[in-house]
Amino acid sequence: MRTFTEGGTMQVAYVVRDLEAAMKRHWDIFKIGPWDIYQFEPGKVQNYFYRGKPATHTCLIAVAWSGDTQLELMQPLTGYSIYDEHLEKHGEGLHHIKLFYADCRKAVEEFTRQGYPVIQSGRIDEDEHYYLDTEKDFGYVIELGNAGRIRPAERRYPA
């Protein structure tokens, strides 16, 4: 069980077009992994919103730990999300940095008051995530999360 400092960095995430190739490249060259893989979609993700409307997109998510920092790879599959926006605007690469907040809703309220509203959000099991509209000022998105418990991965790479 990892513990995080309030407001501390817990994840660095990249959008990719081919999740399998990206995991293989990270594993083969730097031995980053193993990767836990999930498919996020409406129904699995509760309170799933994209730009204020119910989210309809599906994506593959792969996560691996490097010390106390989680690395995440995201590949959009169907629908439209901030991951698709990123690929269209920037191509593959750094998408967001995730910060830990035990009370995400309180943090969201504070950052919204500062001019950084939520652009995409959801909850899978006990794990909440809120992406803030920070790209204009930071060059990437800031995500807020509570490090809640999540179900076992659907598969792992390498197997």
C-alpha positions, 0 to 999 in steps of 0.5 A: 500500500502506497501513501501519498502526500496531499497535492503530491505527484502520483502519476505521469501519463501519456496518450498513445495510438497503439497501447501494445506497441507502447508497453512493449517498447517500455518493457523491452528497452527500460524494463518498465512494467509489468503493466496492468491493463483495463478497458474504461467504458460507460458502465464500468466507470461511474459518474463518467463525464466529458466536457459536462455531458455523459461520457460515451468513449472507451479507452484502454489504460495501462499502468505500471509503478516506478517507485512511488510514481505510477506511469500510465498509457492511454489509448482511445478506442471509441467515442471522443474524449480529451485523449482524442483531443490530445492526439489531434492537437499534439500527437502521442506524448505527455498528457497529464500529471496526476496529483493526490487529494484525499478529498477530490471534490474539495480540491476540484472546487478550489481549482475551479475557483482559480479558473481550472474547471473539470473537463473530464471525470469519473470513478472506477470502484473507489478511485476518482479522477478529475481532469482540469482545464490546465493545458493553456497555462501549463502545456499539459493537463493536471488530474486530481485523484484520491488513489482509491482501490480499484478492481484487479486488472483485466490482463497484464503485460508481459503476461 
